[in-house]
Structure formats: C-alpha cells, structure tokens
C-alpha cells in the first residue's frame, strides 16, 4: 500500500477510536476494542472511502459507513472463530476473542459491534436521509441475503463433495457481498450516476470473488506466522475451497483475471490514479 492508503488507515483508526471509547470498566467494550484494534488492514472501509472520494464525494460523509463496515466485518470474524464455527485459536497473530474472553463474552462482543454499526450509520442518516440507501445496501449484504447466508452454506457443505455452483454461491455471499456493498455504498454517498453505480457494483463483485480466491490460496501456501492465523484451517475444517476444487494454477489465473476486469472498469471510470485502483491492484497474486 502507498502512503495515501496508510494515511487513510490512520484516519479510519482515529474515527474508530471515537466510536469505541477505552472503557476498562466494561468487559464488553474491552472485548470489542480488542478485536477491532487487532491489526486489520481495513480493506473494506478503505474501499468505501476510495469509491466515494474517487467520484468526488467527501471523506467525512463516508467515514461513519466505513467504520460501521469494519465493525460488521469484525463481528463476523469473532463469530467465525467460535468453536461452533471454525474453532480457531489465532486471528491476526493474537488469541481469538473466545480464547481471551470466553465464548459468552465473545458472542456478546460480536453482537455489540453489529448493533453499534447500525447506530453509527443511523446517526449519519439523520443528518442526510439520502444516505439511508447506503445503509440499506450494507445491511442487505451483511445478513440473510449476503454474508450470513454464505456462512450458513459454508457450514452445511462441510464434509461434503461440493460443485462449482455451490462454491461460487458461498464465495459470492460470504465474502464478495460485503465487499461489493462497500463499492456500492461509496458510490451512493458520492451521488454517482446510474452508470457509475453499475460499474462500481461489478468492480465490487470481481474484487470480492478475487479476495476470497486469494484467501484460499494463502491458506494453502502460507505459514501460520505469515498469515497470523492457523494455516490449512480450511483443510482442518473439511471445507471446500477454490484451490481444492480447481488447483493452484487455475486459482491463481482466475484471481488475476477478476482483478484485471476490475482494474479495466476502474480505468473506465477515470480512476486509474486513485486509491481505488491501488487497492484493487494490491489483491493480485
């Protein structure tokens, strides 16, 4: 990432600090902060800000939604790591929430982050009701039409022989839906026109699928130390991945093809010299 992205991450972290006060008297706030400030790359909030500012929007307008998406993403990771899901002990090189605080507090911390996300977006929408469409896009991608549906399908397909359509469904819902929503929300907040919105949606879909394939590749080819979480965890949990279904060569090829398509669309929006282009390019393998 270049200095522009680093600066953006700093601004996101500063905004998150305001929404999550350091209240050591409350174990819930402590657990929420533990996971939020555990060293995430802030890809999703960066995508919202990059899409919004790239098309002439204001970073301050988009920041509450960027922070909210990071809260939603973090809640999903806390729950994903639980014994009932992936049963992982490490996340970003640190003990997962349920290992540090116990399962009950981890579940509640995830619940609290999800609710705080909607409170933050709701306050932003009170200032300008037009922003409600951005909230709606994010909400839909996070729930039973998106991320939660993908997670459920992922669980149901464990220990089973999966086909391509089922795997794409899981990837499109569990991972790509929220990433796509970030681009769409950024466009809404910038008041993009219909063509721009359509292109942002396709960019998000391509980047989301590429990100999941890249994650599958890293799980197979990187060490626990490099990833900050257990390597080969998908194999441990008997989960089908793009690599296990199609092999390393095709996974690399398809990931880069998706990124190339996204970059062409970004160039078509005349955003080739922006943070959005740089973020997309960084996902290549």
PyMOL commands that set and color helices and strands:
alter all, ss='L'
color gray80, all
select helices_A, chain A and resi 3-19+27-36+43-54+59-80+97-101+103-127+129-142+147-156+164-189+194-221+224-227+233-236+242-246+248-268+275-281
alter helices_A, ss='H'
color red, helices_A
select strands_A, chain A and resi 90-91+94-95
alter strands_A, ss='S'
color yellow, strands_A
deselect
rebuild
show_as cartoon
